[in-house]
Amino acid sequence: MRVLLTGHQGYLGSVMVPALRAEGHDVTGLDSGLFAGCLLGPAPADPPSVDVDLRDVTEAHLAGFDAVIHLAALSNDPLGSLAPDVTYDINHHGSVRLARLAKNAGVQRFLYASTCSVYGSAGDDLVTESAPLRPLTPYAESKVRVEDDVAAIADSGFSPVFLRNATAFGFSPRLRADIVLNNLVGTATLTGTVRVLSDGTPWRPLVHARDIAAAFCAALTAPTGAIHCRAYNVGTEANNVTVAQIAEAAAAAVPGSTVALTGETGPDPRSYRVDFSAIRTAFEGYVPQWTVADGAVELYENYVRWGLTDELFTTRFTRLAHLQALRTSGVLDESLRFLRIGAGHA
């Protein structure tokens, strides 16, 4: 299958490219390069790509592809709160525009990377895909809007599928340190303490980046009639864990580290446990392989192997700090567009 993968130079995209290639797909990337240089260790082997901002994609960029996997987004809640207009412009309007162009270009399958954070504060009960959506941040709200707007243009020739990923974790050659397990293992590695600012009680569903990639691979080839215009939670019930449990897993993976639950920010309103039975039924053979404990060990080993430093951890691998640095240095304008040709690939 000929696949266009947006955001191929991001955290998830850098893991998904080799997974798609291993399944025999012909992969082309599309990325503006915002996070191309966020490397820890050797650079991955990127596919042939189109270097373009999501907001500037044309129908010609999409011609000839059987499927589009759309990962590209500003994927950070603090960033969305800092610049909500830009978040909606890219994540919502840019994504819906991409879907319309893909449909016009004859693309038959459109896989959209949504999020379980659309459920917001759902309490202790397991939530299914039919649960009320209660997004609490501009990032999550943008995902809900895209699902609604893209579903509205689905027809017999254009089949979208919405994959609501649990909170990702695990090593990627283009690292993110601002997602919970990656962050706590990094803090423990660098300081010897797993520092949790909340009270540790909120529930989080977690899923490894490779298990997300496997879900998208399965969705590419599943029968259209079975999954057309459906949403699927991506993850496993075994990885529904509290923030305190995530902290304990991080500490267990890093020799000599301890947990400090400070509670200084109070309880986090985002708390939800997720039911993942639908994806197991729809995609026969799909079973996530990575536990939180295994992911913590993998992260620690790679942090040590590739020389993670505090400066890298707090700047290059933290989305908000990285983008602020690019703006301050004159590489990006206020709308997060590049001012220097090719600057994102330096």
C-alpha positions as CSV (number, residue, x, y, z in Angstrom):
1,M,0.0,0.0,0.0
2,R,1.3,3.5,-0.8
3,V,1.1,5.5,2.4
4,L,1.6,9.2,3.2
5,L,2.6,9.7,6.9
6,T,2.3,13.2,8.2
7,G,4.6,14.0,11.2
8,H,7.1,11.3,10.2
9,Q,9.9,13.3,11.9
10,G,8.1,13.4,15.2
11,Y,8.2,11.2,18.3
12,L,5.6,8.7,17.1
13,G,6.4,9.1,13.4
14,S,10.0,8.0,13.9
15,V,8.8,4.8,15.4
16,M,6.0,4.3,12.9
17,V,8.1,4.5,9.7
18,P,10.1,1.3,10.4
19,A,6.9,-0.5,11.5
20,L,5.1,0.4,8.2
21,R,8.1,-0.6,6.2
22,A,8.3,-3.9,7.9
23,E,4.8,-4.6,6.8
24,G,5.8,-4.0,3.2
25,H,4.2,-0.5,2.8
26,D,5.6,2.1,0.5
27,V,6.0,5.1,2.9
28,T,6.4,8.8,2.1
29,G,6.7,11.4,4.8
30,L,5.2,14.9,5.1
31,D,6.6,17.2,7.8
32,S,7.7,20.8,8.3
33,G,10.7,19.7,10.4
34,L,9.7,21.3,13.7
35,F,11.1,18.4,15.6
36,A,13.5,16.8,13.1
37,G,16.5,17.7,15.2
38,C,15.1,16.4,18.5
39,L,17.4,13.4,18.4
40,L,18.9,11.3,21.1
41,G,21.2,8.8,19.6
42,P,21.6,8.1,15.8
43,A,19.1,9.7,13.4
44,P,16.6,7.2,12.0
45,A,16.4,6.3,8.3
46,D,13.7,8.7,7.2
47,P,11.6,7.9,4.1
48,P,11.4,10.1,1.0
49,S,9.4,13.1,2.1
50,V,7.6,16.3,1.3
51,D,8.9,19.2,3.4
52,V,5.8,21.4,3.9
53,D,3.8,23.0,6.7
54,L,0.5,21.2,7.3
55,R,-1.3,24.4,6.6
56,D,0.3,24.7,3.1
57,V,-0.5,21.2,1.8
58,T,-2.1,21.0,-1.6
59,E,-4.1,18.3,-3.3
60,A,-1.1,17.6,-5.5
61,H,0.9,16.5,-2.4
62,L,-1.7,13.8,-1.8
63,A,-2.3,12.4,-5.3
64,G,-1.5,8.8,-5.8
65,F,-1.7,7.6,-2.2
66,D,-3.9,4.7,-1.0
67,A,-3.9,5.9,2.6
68,V,-3.0,8.9,4.7
69,I,-1.8,8.4,8.3
70,H,-2.2,11.8,10.0
71,L,0.1,12.3,13.1
72,A,1.2,15.8,12.6
73,A,0.0,18.1,15.4
74,L,1.0,20.4,18.2
75,S,0.8,17.6,20.7
76,N,1.2,19.2,24.1
77,D,-1.4,20.5,26.5
78,P,0.7,23.4,28.0
79,L,1.6,24.6,24.5
80,G,-2.1,24.4,23.5
81,S,-3.0,26.6,26.5
82,L,-0.2,29.1,25.7
83,A,-1.2,29.5,22.1
84,P,-4.7,28.1,21.6
85,D,-5.3,29.9,18.3
86,V,-2.3,28.4,16.7
87,T,-3.2,25.0,18.2
88,Y,-6.7,25.2,16.6
89,D,-5.3,26.5,13.3
90,I,-2.9,23.5,13.0
91,N,-4.6,20.7,14.9
92,H,-8.2,21.4,13.9
93,H,-8.4,23.5,10.7
94,G,-5.2,22.1,9.2
95,S,-6.3,18.5,9.9
96,V,-9.8,18.9,8.4
97,R,-8.4,20.7,5.4
98,L,-5.9,17.8,4.9
99,A,-8.8,15.3,5.1
100,R,-10.8,17.2,2.5
101,L,-7.8,17.4,0.1
102,A,-7.1,13.7,0.6
103,K,-10.7,12.9,-0.3
104,N,-10.5,15.1,-3.4
105,A,-7.2,13.4,-4.4
106,G,-8.8,10.0,-4.3
107,V,-7.2,8.7,-1.0
108,Q,-9.5,5.9,0.2
109,R,-8.4,5.5,3.9
110,F,-7.6,8.3,6.3
111,L,-6.2,7.2,9.7
112,Y,-6.3,10.0,12.3
113,A,-4.3,10.1,15.5
114,S,-6.7,11.2,18.1
115,T,-6.3,10.8,21.9
116,C,-7.9,9.3,24.9
117,S,-7.7,12.7,26.6
118,V,-11.0,13.5,24.8
119,Y,-12.6,11.8,27.8
120,G,-11.3,14.4,30.2
121,S,-12.4,13.7,33.8
122,A,-14.3,10.4,33.6
123,G,-13.8,9.0,37.1
124,D,-13.0,5.4,38.0
125,D,-15.3,3.6,35.5
126,L,-13.8,2.2,32.3
127,V,-14.8,4.4,29.4
128,T,-15.6,3.0,25.9
129,E,-15.6,4.8,22.6
130,S,-19.3,5.7,23.2
131,A,-18.6,7.6,26.4
132,P,-19.3,11.3,26.6
133,L,-16.4,13.4,25.4
134,R,-15.3,16.0,28.0
135,P,-12.0,17.6,26.7
136,L,-10.4,19.8,29.2
137,T,-7.6,21.4,27.1
138,P,-7.4,23.1,23.7
139,Y,-5.3,20.1,22.5
140,A,-8.1,17.6,23.4
141,E,-10.8,19.9,22.2
142,S,-9.1,20.2,18.8
143,K,-9.1,16.4,18.5
144,V,-12.9,16.2,19.2
145,R,-13.5,18.8,16.5
146,V,-11.5,17.0,13.9
147,E,-13.3,13.7,14.6
148,D,-16.6,15.4,14.1
149,D,-15.7,17.3,11.0
150,V,-13.9,14.5,9.2
151,A,-16.7,12.0,10.0
152,A,-19.1,14.4,8.2
153,I,-17.2,14.0,4.9
154,A,-16.9,10.2,5.0
155,D,-18.6,8.3,2.2
156,S,-18.1,5.1,0.2
157,G,-14.9,6.3,-1.4
158,F,-13.4,8.0,1.7
159,S,-13.1,6.0,4.9
160,P,-11.7,7.7,8.0
161,V,-10.8,5.9,11.2
162,F,-10.1,7.7,14.5
163,L,-7.5,6.0,16.7
164,R,-7.7,7.5,20.2
165,N,-4.2,6.8,21.5
166,A,-3.6,6.4,25.2
167,T,-0.8,8.5,26.6
168,A,2.3,7.4,24.8
169,F,5.5,6.2,26.4
170,G,8.8,4.5,25.3
171,F,12.0,5.4,23.5
172,S,12.0,7.0,20.1
173,P,15.1,8.3,18.3
174,R,13.2,11.6,18.2
175,L,12.4,11.8,21.9
176,R,9.7,13.5,23.9
177,A,10.4,14.2,27.6
178,D,7.1,15.9,28.3
179,I,4.9,12.8,28.5
180,V,4.5,11.3,31.9
181,L,6.6,8.1,32.0
182,N,9.3,9.4,29.7
183,N,9.5,12.5,32.0
184,L,9.6,10.6,35.3
185,V,12.2,8.2,34.2
186,G,14.3,11.1,32.9
187,T,14.0,12.9,36.1
188,A,15.0,9.8,38.1
189,T,18.0,9.2,35.8
190,L,19.3,12.8,36.1
191,T,18.5,13.5,39.8
192,G,17.9,10.2,41.5
193,T,14.3,11.4,42.5
194,V,11.0,10.7,40.8
195,R,9.3,14.0,41.6
196,V,5.5,14.1,41.2
197,L,3.9,17.5,41.7
198,S,0.3,16.2,41.9
199,D,-1.1,14.0,44.6
200,G,-0.6,10.9,42.4
201,T,-4.2,9.8,42.4
202,P,-5.3,10.5,38.8
203,W,-5.7,7.6,36.4
204,R,-3.9,7.5,33.1
205,P,-4.1,5.0,30.3
206,L,-0.6,4.4,28.8
207,V,0.5,2.8,25.6
208,H,4.0,2.2,24.1
209,A,4.9,4.0,20.9
210,R,5.5,0.7,19.1
211,D,2.1,-0.6,20.2
212,I,0.6,2.6,18.7
213,A,2.4,1.9,15.4
214,A,1.1,-1.7,15.4
215,A,-2.4,-0.4,15.8
216,F,-2.1,1.9,12.8
217,C,-0.6,-0.9,10.7
218,A,-3.6,-3.1,11.6
219,A,-6.0,-0.3,10.7
220,L,-4.4,0.1,7.3
221,T,-5.4,-3.4,6.2
222,A,-8.6,-4.1,8.2
223,P,-11.8,-4.6,6.1
224,T,-13.2,-1.2,5.3
225,G,-16.8,-2.2,6.1
226,A,-15.8,-3.2,9.6
227,I,-14.0,0.0,10.7
228,H,-15.4,2.7,8.4
229,C,-15.8,6.0,10.3
230,R,-15.2,4.3,13.7
231,A,-13.2,5.4,16.7
232,Y,-11.0,3.0,18.6
233,N,-9.2,3.4,21.9
234,V,-5.5,2.3,21.4
235,G,-3.9,0.6,24.4
236,T,-4.6,-2.1,27.0
237,E,-6.4,-2.2,30.3
238,A,-3.3,-3.5,32.0
239,N,-1.7,-0.1,31.5
240,N,-4.5,1.8,33.2
241,V,-2.4,3.1,36.1
242,T,-2.3,6.0,38.5
243,V,0.3,8.7,38.4
244,A,1.7,7.3,41.6
245,Q,2.0,3.8,40.1
246,I,3.8,5.3,37.1
247,A,6.2,7.0,39.5
248,E,6.9,3.7,41.2
249,A,7.6,2.0,37.9
250,A,10.1,4.8,37.0
251,A,11.8,4.5,40.4
252,A,12.0,0.7,40.0
253,A,13.8,1.1,36.6
254,V,16.4,3.5,37.8
255,P,18.8,2.1,40.4
256,G,18.9,4.0,43.6
257,S,16.1,6.4,42.8
258,T,13.2,7.3,45.1
259,V,9.7,8.8,44.7
260,A,8.7,12.2,46.1
261,L,4.9,12.9,45.9
262,T,4.8,16.6,46.7
263,G,1.2,17.3,46.0
264,E,2.1,21.0,45.5
265,T,-0.1,21.4,42.4
266,G,-3.1,19.6,44.0
267,P,-5.3,17.0,42.3
268,D,-5.2,16.9,38.5
269,P,-8.8,17.0,37.0
270,R,-7.7,14.8,34.1
271,S,-8.4,11.3,35.3
272,Y,-9.8,8.4,33.3
273,R,-9.6,4.6,32.8
274,V,-10.2,3.3,29.4
275,D,-11.8,0.1,27.9
276,F,-9.8,-1.2,24.9
277,S,-11.9,-4.2,24.0
278,A,-13.2,-2.7,20.7
279,I,-9.8,-2.5,19.0
280,R,-9.0,-6.1,20.0
281,T,-12.3,-7.2,18.3
282,A,-11.9,-5.0,15.2
283,F,-8.2,-5.8,14.6
284,E,-7.8,-9.5,15.0
285,G,-4.4,-10.4,16.6
286,Y,-3.8,-6.9,17.9
287,V,-2.5,-7.2,21.5
288,P,-0.2,-4.5,22.9
289,Q,3.1,-6.0,24.0
290,W,4.7,-3.3,26.3
291,T,4.0,-2.9,30.0
292,V,4.7,0.3,31.8
293,A,7.5,-1.4,33.8
294,D,9.2,-2.7,30.6
295,G,8.9,0.8,29.0
296,A,10.6,2.4,32.0
297,V,13.5,0.0,31.8
298,E,13.8,0.6,28.0
299,L,13.8,4.4,28.6
300,Y,16.5,4.3,31.4
301,E,18.8,2.1,29.3
302,N,18.6,4.4,26.3
303,Y,18.9,7.5,28.4
304,V,22.2,6.2,29.8
305,R,23.4,4.7,26.5
306,W,22.9,7.9,24.5
307,G,24.0,10.4,27.2
308,L,20.8,12.2,28.2
309,T,21.7,15.5,29.9
310,D,19.6,18.0,31.9
311,E,20.0,20.6,29.2
312,L,18.7,18.2,26.5
313,F,15.9,17.0,28.8
314,T,14.5,20.4,29.6
315,T,15.0,22.1,26.2
316,R,15.3,19.9,23.1
317,F,13.0,17.1,24.3
318,T,10.3,19.3,25.9
319,R,8.0,20.6,23.2
320,L,7.0,23.9,24.7
321,A,10.6,24.9,25.5
322,H,11.9,23.7,22.1
323,L,9.4,25.8,20.2
324,Q,9.9,28.8,22.4
325,A,13.6,28.6,21.7
326,L,13.0,28.4,18.0
327,R,10.8,31.5,18.2
328,T,13.3,33.4,20.4
329,S,16.1,32.7,18.0
330,G,14.1,33.9,15.0
331,V,13.7,30.6,13.3
332,L,9.9,30.6,13.8
333,D,7.4,33.4,13.7
334,E,4.5,33.7,16.2
335,S,2.3,31.3,14.1
336,L,5.1,28.7,14.3
337,R,6.0,29.0,10.6
338,F,9.6,28.9,9.6
339,L,11.3,32.1,8.7
340,R,14.5,30.4,7.4
341,I,14.3,28.0,4.5
342,G,15.3,24.5,5.7
343,A,15.8,25.6,9.3
344,G,13.8,22.7,10.7
345,H,16.2,20.2,9.2
346,A,19.4,21.8,10.5
